[in-house]
Amino acid sequence: MRKDFTRYIVTFIIALFVVVTPLLTEASRPILIEGAMECETDVLIEKLQNPQEQRIGGWRFISGDYEGIPLVVSVTSVGMTNAAAATVLGIETYHPFAVINQGTAGGHDPALHRFDIVLGAETIDLSAWVSKRESNGADGRHIKLRPTYYDENGTEKRVIELKADSELLKAAVDEGRNYQAGKVVIGKISSSNNWNRQIDMIRFYNEKYGSSCEEMEAHAAAHICKNYKVPFLGIRIISNTEIHNEDFDPAAGTSCQQYVLEVVKSYAKNKGIRTDA
């Protein structure tokens, strides 16, 4: 009888360990926050407790915790290729619970000014397009966006827009009520390796495709997260806008990082993400 009882207790403990361990591991997985430049990552890195830096290839990752929340800051460098590569490396190395790609952007929506923030409910690739056949001259407005290709359970899917994770987006919307430097809007983030200063094209992208702003990384990171099935959100602050003749202000990057940290706290609380979980 005693043997049977002991066997029962041992079996129960093993079963409990098998069930609980993955939950503890998941709760302590980090949130990966990406930024391309120093003005988009310096505050995040400064706020990390017990920071540990790792370089993988040409990409820099700093892990630590912020108010008990495990974070990894990825300095991706500028551009779609860098963002995609850094996101793959970040996911494979740190197995993040979620990815936030954040930083500065140029305004497309005429309602937006410097220090306004766009929450990317959707991202699109402005570098993927096909033009109308023209034997003479060129008009950049005669283009049609091409889809992004990704895998879903062995099936190739094609979409123009990649959608953000709903829970990340909700946390960002909720924190937007406390943001003081400008307004926070839900919009569409456009990515490419271009810096467009042509007013006609800016208006075209806004009117034709609903683009709120342009930058060089978010859609590439969203694409990688889609394939890995990792929750993703792009957050971009307007640092410049040709429509209103407002030049680039790197201080916008500081405001964005401070806001993102508040979003992280809200999201982590909802999901139970803690280093001490």
C-alpha positions, 0 to 999 in steps of 0.5 A: 500500500505504501509503495502504491502511495509513493508511486502515486505521489511521484507520478503526480509530481512528474505530471505537475512538472510536465504541465507547469514547466512549459507555462513557466518558460512561456511566461518568462520569454522576452518581448523583442523590441526592434529599432534601426538607429541609435535615436530609436534604441538608446532609451530602451537600452539605457532602461534595461537592468542586468543588460547583456550584449550579444552580436550575431553577424552584423546585428546587435542584441541587448537582453535584460529586464525592465521592471521585471519584464524580460526584454531584448532590444534588437538594433537592426540597422536601417533597411528591409534586408537588415530588419528581416535578418535581425528578426530571424536571428532574434526569434531563433536565438531568444524565442520571444513571446512577441515582437514590436518594431518601432521607431521614426517615420515620414508622414503620408497622412495629411492629418499627422504631424511630428510626434504623432504616433501610428499604430500599424494595424496593417503594414504594406511593402511599397517596394513591391509593385508592377507598373503600367506599360508605358513606351515613353515617359513614366508616371509613378502613380501608374503602379499596382502593389504586389503581394507578400508571400508567406507560408501557412501550414504548408500552403503559400499565401499571398496578401498585400497587407500584413495585420498586427496582433490584436492583443498587442494593438489593444495594449497600444491603443489603451496606452495611447490615451496617456501619450502627451506629445501628440496623438496616437492613431491606428493606421497603415505603415508602409515600408521600402528602402526609399525616402520619398520626398515627392508630394504627389507620390506621398498623396498617391500612397495615402489616397490609393493605399491608405498609407499613414507613414513610410519607413524602412523596416516594419513590413519586413519584420512583420513578414518574418513574424508571420512565418514564425507565427510570433505576435507582431506590432509596428509602432511608428512616430512621425519624425518628419513630413513633407506635406507640412514641411516639417524636417526630421527631428531625432527627438521623436525617437525618444518619445516613441521609445518611452511610449513603447515601454508603457505599451510593453508594461500593459501587454506584459501585465495582460499576458503574465510575462515576468522574469520572476514567473 
